[in-house]
Amino acid sequence: MLDPELLERITARRAELDELEEQLATQLEAVRAERDELAVAERVLERMTGQLAEERASARPMPGQVGGRAVMLIPYREPGVEEDALPWDYQRIITAVRQAAGAVMAREVGEAVGVDISVKAKLEPLRGKLVRLVDRGWLRKLPDGRFTTRL
């Protein structure tokens, strides 16, 4: 005959294991659900990153051709690209903006680099260069139209 105390212990242990199995199954289900959510998030992130890269690439102007080679006269400001990569006249413009006591208007930059500011037709190309330097990340344009160096 079987010992009733041992049978009671076995039954109690089986109940504990059944409860533990139920808890583990619930945890496993939660882990799988979270893993599935992360997989979806990863796919969305990859797709968005690709779309952003395409948008950025299409937003940048295509480089020009010089001697059959692609060149960008005014490169984007990025790590490793120094001011000496800019054409000389653009370097002078940045220097003039940097040496100003604060933010400057295009006229003030024109005076500093020797442009005849009394003739609008000579000032507008300078303004275009300033805007190009802003677009490429070398300078910053304030809402009031003044220019300053980037921090």
Secondary structure, 3 states (H helix, E strand, C coil): CCCHHHHHHHHHHHHHHHHHHHHHHHHHHHHHHHHHHHHHHHHHHHHHHHHHHHHHHHHCCCCEEECCEEECCCCCCCCCCCHHHCCHHHHHHHHHHHHCCCCECHHHHHHHHCCCCCCHHHHHHHHHHHHHHHHCCCEEECCCCCEEECC
